[in-house]
Amino acid sequence: MSKIYQALEKAEKERAAELEKKLPPSVGPQEGEVSQGEVAGIGEVRLKPEVLEGGVARQDLVVYFEPNSLASEQFRKLRAHLLKLKIPEPPKTIMVTSATNGEGKSFVAANLAVGIANELHFQALLVDCDLRNPSLSKWFGLEEDRGLSDYLTGNGGPTEVILRTEMEKLSLLPAGKVPDNPTELIGSKRMEALVQELKLKSQERYVIFDSTPLLATTEPEVLSRWVDGIILVVRAGLTPRETIVQALKRIEKEKILGVVLNGLDFRTSALHSRYFGSDGYYYRYGYGQKGNGEKSGERTNRKGLLESLRSKLGLTGSAR
């Protein structure tokens, strides 16, 4: 570890200790309650840059590691759409979900949050609400220790579970330990109060919730009632239109901000080809080979889907 990094780490610890002295004594919350202003603080735990440089993070956080890539440009377009929305107020709390597993919702949520944090005037908080199969902490090089599940059970305060990343304006609330009762925790009054409190603190911050799939669990139905808007992730060519329609029946249509299509086409670049198609507008998530399960009649009908969704943003992908 370099002397520079040691000095920075020492300064960070001293600043955290000084901040801790200024905080009032903590009082345990009543069941189902969150004190006003409780989530205003951000933990002073920093993620080490050398951790971000390796492993899964480098492959998935394309906006962070490949800012000039075509994939990153598509997330900037998505960000631009979101930042200009006013319906009637800007949607500052956004749930990212999908119909089924494996469609790339976490990939989209993480890169969207990084993209917003790169914008000059806003901050981003990324919340891993997938308590069944959490992944975001691994992307940022963290062990599953403390997180949202601990907070919801009263076993951790905000300064312990909300972490700053190496990006100055991006914070992460990991899922924490996998609980036995994820549905009850996400549907609790404490979770509702957390979302509402984050809204109050979101004048200059967007909060991105990575939720579980709509047709696999009930958590996103509950969470969707409290957030300002919803982004649906669809895996092009593999998600039947009827599956998408069934998923949409479980959420409020007026909250749908748009749809992100994950494409199946590849470019020659191994990294880039995982995330977008030959036209640069599809996102690709996963590591399967092109053609797995793909038949000419299975592609999602984009035009019909757009009409039925009445999407405010429109698809980020382009029709084939």
C-alpha positions as CSV (number, residue, x, y, z in Angstrom):
1,M,0.0,0.0,0.0
2,S,1.5,3.4,-1.0
3,K,2.3,6.1,1.5
4,I,-0.1,8.4,-0.3
5,Y,-3.0,6.0,0.1
6,Q,-2.0,5.4,3.8
7,A,-2.1,9.2,4.4
8,L,-5.5,9.5,2.7
9,E,-6.8,6.6,4.7
10,K,-5.5,8.1,8.0
11,A,-7.1,11.5,7.1
12,E,-10.4,9.8,6.3
13,K,-10.4,8.0,9.7
14,E,-9.6,11.2,11.5
15,R,-12.5,13.0,9.7
16,A,-14.9,10.2,10.5
17,A,-13.9,10.3,14.2
18,E,-14.4,14.0,14.3
19,L,-17.8,13.6,12.7
20,E,-18.8,10.9,15.1
21,K,-18.1,13.3,18.0
22,K,-20.6,15.7,16.6
23,L,-23.4,13.2,16.2
24,P,-26.0,12.9,19.0
25,P,-26.3,9.7,21.0
26,S,-28.2,7.1,19.1
27,V,-31.5,5.9,20.3
28,G,-32.9,2.5,19.2
29,P,-35.9,2.9,16.9
30,Q,-39.3,1.6,17.8
31,E,-40.5,-1.3,15.7
32,G,-41.5,-0.1,12.3
33,E,-40.3,3.5,12.9
34,V,-37.6,5.6,11.5
35,S,-36.6,8.8,13.2
36,Q,-36.9,12.0,11.1
37,G,-33.6,12.8,9.6
38,E,-32.1,9.4,10.5
39,V,-30.9,8.6,7.0
40,A,-29.3,12.0,6.3
41,G,-25.9,10.7,7.3
42,I,-23.6,8.8,5.0
43,G,-21.1,6.2,6.2
44,E,-17.5,7.1,6.1
45,V,-16.3,3.7,4.9
46,R,-14.5,4.1,1.6
47,L,-14.1,1.4,-1.0
48,K,-10.5,0.8,-2.0
49,P,-9.5,1.7,-5.5
50,E,-7.5,-1.5,-6.0
51,V,-10.6,-3.5,-5.2
52,L,-12.6,-1.8,-8.0
53,E,-9.8,-2.4,-10.4
54,G,-10.3,-6.2,-10.5
55,G,-12.9,-8.9,-10.7
56,V,-16.5,-8.6,-11.5
57,A,-16.6,-4.8,-11.1
58,R,-14.4,-4.1,-14.0
59,Q,-16.6,-6.2,-16.4
60,D,-19.9,-4.8,-15.2
61,L,-19.3,-1.1,-14.3
62,V,-18.7,0.0,-17.9
63,V,-19.6,3.6,-17.2
64,Y,-16.9,3.7,-14.6
65,F,-14.1,1.8,-16.4
66,E,-15.0,2.5,-20.0
67,P,-16.4,6.1,-19.9
68,N,-15.7,6.7,-23.6
69,S,-17.3,3.5,-24.8
70,L,-20.5,3.2,-26.8
71,A,-22.2,1.5,-23.9
72,S,-21.4,4.4,-21.6
73,E,-22.9,6.8,-24.2
74,Q,-26.2,4.9,-24.1
75,F,-26.3,5.3,-20.3
76,R,-25.6,9.0,-20.7
77,K,-28.6,9.2,-23.1
78,L,-30.8,7.4,-20.5
79,R,-29.5,9.7,-17.8
80,A,-30.4,12.8,-20.0
81,H,-33.9,11.5,-20.4
82,L,-34.4,11.1,-16.7
83,L,-32.9,14.4,-15.7
84,K,-35.2,16.4,-17.9
85,L,-38.4,14.6,-16.7
86,K,-40.9,16.6,-14.6
87,I,-44.1,14.6,-14.0
88,P,-45.0,17.0,-12.2
89,E,-41.8,16.8,-10.2
90,P,-38.5,15.2,-11.3
91,P,-38.5,11.5,-10.3
92,K,-35.7,11.3,-7.8
93,T,-36.5,7.8,-6.4
94,I,-36.4,5.2,-9.2
95,M,-36.9,1.5,-9.0
96,V,-35.1,-0.7,-11.7
97,T,-36.7,-4.1,-12.2
98,S,-37.4,-6.8,-14.8
99,A,-40.0,-9.4,-15.5
100,T,-37.8,-12.4,-14.8
101,N,-34.3,-13.3,-13.7
102,G,-31.3,-12.7,-15.9
103,E,-32.4,-9.7,-17.8
104,G,-29.7,-7.3,-16.5
105,K,-31.5,-5.1,-14.0
106,S,-28.6,-4.8,-11.7
107,F,-26.3,-4.0,-14.6
108,V,-28.6,-1.2,-15.7
109,A,-29.2,0.1,-12.1
110,A,-25.5,0.2,-11.3
111,N,-24.4,1.9,-14.5
112,L,-27.3,4.4,-14.4
113,A,-26.2,5.4,-10.8
114,V,-22.6,5.8,-11.9
115,G,-23.8,7.9,-14.9
116,I,-25.9,10.2,-12.7
117,A,-23.0,10.6,-10.3
118,N,-20.8,11.7,-13.2
119,E,-23.2,14.5,-13.9
120,L,-22.1,17.9,-12.6
121,H,-25.1,18.8,-10.5
122,F,-26.4,15.6,-9.0
123,Q,-25.4,12.8,-6.6
124,A,-26.5,9.2,-6.7
125,L,-27.4,6.6,-4.0
126,L,-27.6,3.0,-5.3
127,V,-29.7,0.7,-3.1
128,D,-29.5,-3.0,-3.4
129,C,-33.1,-4.1,-2.6
130,D,-32.5,-7.6,-4.0
131,L,-32.3,-9.3,-0.6
132,R,-32.7,-12.7,-2.1
133,N,-29.8,-12.6,-4.6
134,P,-27.7,-9.5,-3.9
135,S,-24.9,-8.6,-6.3
136,L,-24.0,-5.0,-6.1
137,S,-21.7,-5.3,-3.1
138,K,-19.6,-7.8,-5.0
139,W,-19.3,-5.4,-7.9
140,F,-17.9,-2.8,-5.6
141,G,-15.5,-5.3,-3.9
142,L,-17.4,-5.7,-0.6
143,E,-18.1,-8.7,1.5
144,E,-21.8,-9.3,2.5
145,D,-21.6,-7.8,5.9
146,R,-23.9,-5.0,6.9
147,G,-26.5,-3.4,4.7
148,L,-30.2,-2.8,4.1
149,S,-31.4,-6.0,5.8
150,D,-29.5,-5.1,8.9
151,Y,-31.0,-1.6,8.8
152,L,-34.5,-2.8,8.4
153,T,-34.2,-5.1,11.4
154,G,-32.8,-2.3,13.5
155,N,-29.2,-3.7,13.6
156,G,-27.5,-0.9,11.9
157,G,-27.8,2.8,11.5
158,P,-27.4,4.8,8.2
159,T,-23.8,5.8,9.0
160,E,-22.9,2.1,9.2
161,V,-24.7,0.7,6.1
162,I,-24.6,3.5,3.6
163,L,-21.1,3.6,2.1
164,R,-19.2,6.2,0.0
165,T,-17.5,4.8,-3.1
166,E,-14.4,6.0,-4.7
167,M,-16.6,8.2,-6.9
168,E,-17.1,11.4,-4.9
169,K,-20.9,11.7,-5.6
170,L,-21.9,8.0,-5.6
171,S,-22.9,6.1,-2.4
172,L,-24.0,2.5,-2.0
173,L,-26.5,0.9,0.4
174,P,-25.7,-2.8,0.0
175,A,-28.2,-5.5,0.7
176,G,-26.4,-6.9,3.7
177,K,-26.9,-10.5,4.9
178,V,-29.5,-12.5,3.1
179,P,-32.5,-12.7,5.5
180,D,-35.1,-15.4,5.9
181,N,-38.0,-12.9,5.4
182,P,-37.1,-10.6,2.5
183,T,-40.7,-10.0,1.6
184,E,-41.6,-8.8,5.1
185,L,-38.6,-6.6,5.3
186,I,-39.1,-4.8,2.0
187,G,-42.8,-4.4,2.8
188,S,-42.2,-3.1,6.3
189,K,-43.1,0.3,7.6
190,R,-39.4,0.9,8.3
191,M,-38.6,0.4,4.6
192,E,-41.5,2.7,3.6
193,A,-40.2,5.4,6.0
194,L,-36.7,5.0,4.6
195,V,-37.9,5.6,1.0
196,Q,-39.9,8.6,2.1
197,E,-36.9,10.0,4.0
198,L,-34.6,9.5,1.1
199,K,-37.1,11.5,-1.0
200,L,-36.9,14.4,1.4
201,K,-33.1,14.4,1.1
202,S,-33.0,14.0,-2.7
203,Q,-33.1,17.5,-4.0
204,E,-29.7,17.1,-5.5
205,R,-29.6,13.3,-5.4
206,Y,-31.2,10.5,-7.3
207,V,-31.8,7.2,-5.5
208,I,-31.7,4.1,-7.6
209,F,-33.3,1.0,-6.2
210,D,-32.2,-2.4,-7.7
211,S,-35.3,-4.6,-7.0
212,T,-36.1,-8.2,-7.6
213,P,-37.9,-9.4,-10.7
214,L,-41.7,-8.7,-10.9
215,L,-42.9,-12.1,-11.8
216,A,-40.5,-14.0,-9.4
217,T,-41.2,-12.1,-6.2
218,T,-43.7,-9.7,-4.6
219,E,-41.2,-7.2,-3.2
220,P,-41.1,-4.9,-6.3
221,E,-44.9,-4.5,-6.2
222,V,-44.7,-3.1,-2.7
223,L,-41.6,-0.9,-3.4
224,S,-43.2,0.5,-6.6
225,R,-45.9,2.2,-4.5
226,W,-43.4,4.3,-2.7
227,V,-40.9,5.3,-5.5
228,D,-41.4,8.1,-8.0
229,G,-40.8,6.1,-11.1
230,I,-39.9,2.7,-12.5
231,I,-37.6,1.5,-15.3
232,L,-38.2,-2.0,-16.7
233,V,-35.3,-4.0,-18.1
234,V,-36.2,-6.4,-21.0
235,R,-33.8,-8.8,-22.5
236,A,-34.3,-8.5,-26.3
237,G,-35.2,-11.8,-28.1
238,L,-35.5,-13.8,-24.9
239,T,-38.4,-12.1,-23.0
240,P,-41.8,-13.0,-24.5
241,R,-44.1,-10.1,-24.9
242,E,-46.8,-11.8,-22.9
243,T,-44.3,-12.1,-20.0
244,I,-43.7,-8.3,-20.1
245,V,-47.4,-7.6,-20.2
246,Q,-48.0,-9.8,-17.2
247,A,-45.2,-8.0,-15.3
248,L,-46.6,-4.6,-16.1
249,K,-50.0,-5.6,-14.6
250,R,-48.3,-5.7,-11.2
251,I,-47.2,-2.0,-11.2
252,E,-48.8,1.4,-11.7
253,K,-48.6,2.2,-15.4
254,E,-48.2,6.0,-14.8
255,K,-45.0,5.4,-12.9
256,I,-43.3,3.6,-15.8
257,L,-40.5,6.0,-17.0
258,G,-39.3,3.7,-19.8
259,V,-37.9,0.4,-20.9
260,V,-34.2,-0.5,-21.4
261,L,-33.6,-3.3,-23.9
262,N,-30.7,-5.6,-23.4
263,G,-29.5,-6.7,-26.9
264,L,-28.0,-9.9,-28.2
265,D,-25.7,-8.7,-31.0
266,F,-22.0,-8.6,-30.5
267,R,-19.2,-6.3,-31.6
268,T,-15.6,-7.5,-32.0
269,S,-14.5,-6.0,-28.7
270,A,-15.0,-8.7,-26.0
271,L,-15.8,-6.2,-23.3
272,H,-18.1,-4.0,-25.3
273,S,-19.9,-6.8,-27.0
274,R,-21.4,-7.9,-23.7
275,Y,-23.4,-4.8,-23.4
276,F,-24.6,-3.5,-26.7
277,G,-25.5,-4.6,-30.2
278,S,-24.0,-3.7,-33.5
279,D,-26.0,-0.5,-33.7
280,G,-24.8,0.6,-30.3
281,Y,-28.3,1.1,-28.9
282,Y,-28.9,-2.3,-27.2
283,Y,-27.5,-3.2,-23.9
284,R,-26.2,-6.7,-23.5
285,Y,-25.9,-8.4,-20.1
286,G,-24.6,-11.9,-19.4
287,Y,-21.9,-14.1,-20.8
288,G,-23.9,-16.6,-23.0
289,Q,-23.1,-17.0,-26.7
290,K,-25.1,-15.3,-29.4
291,G,-28.0,-17.4,-30.6
292,N,-28.7,-19.3,-27.4
293,G,-32.5,-19.7,-27.4
294,E,-32.9,-17.1,-30.1
295,K,-35.3,-17.7,-33.0
296,S,-36.5,-15.3,-35.5
297,G,-40.1,-15.3,-34.1
298,E,-39.0,-14.8,-30.5
299,R,-37.8,-11.2,-30.7
300,T,-39.8,-8.7,-28.6
301,N,-42.2,-6.6,-30.6
302,R,-40.8,-3.2,-29.8
303,K,-43.4,-1.1,-31.6
304,G,-46.3,-2.9,-30.0
305,L,-44.7,-2.8,-26.6
306,L,-44.1,0.9,-26.9
307,E,-47.7,1.5,-27.8
308,S,-49.0,-0.6,-24.9
309,L,-46.6,1.0,-22.4
310,R,-47.1,4.6,-23.5
311,S,-43.5,5.0,-22.4
312,K,-42.5,8.5,-21.4
313,L,-38.9,7.9,-22.3
314,G,-39.1,5.5,-25.2
315,L,-36.8,2.5,-25.6
316,T,-33.1,3.1,-25.4
317,G,-32.7,0.4,-28.0
318,S,-33.4,0.7,-31.7
319,A,-35.7,-1.6,-33.6
320,R,-34.4,-4.3,-35.8
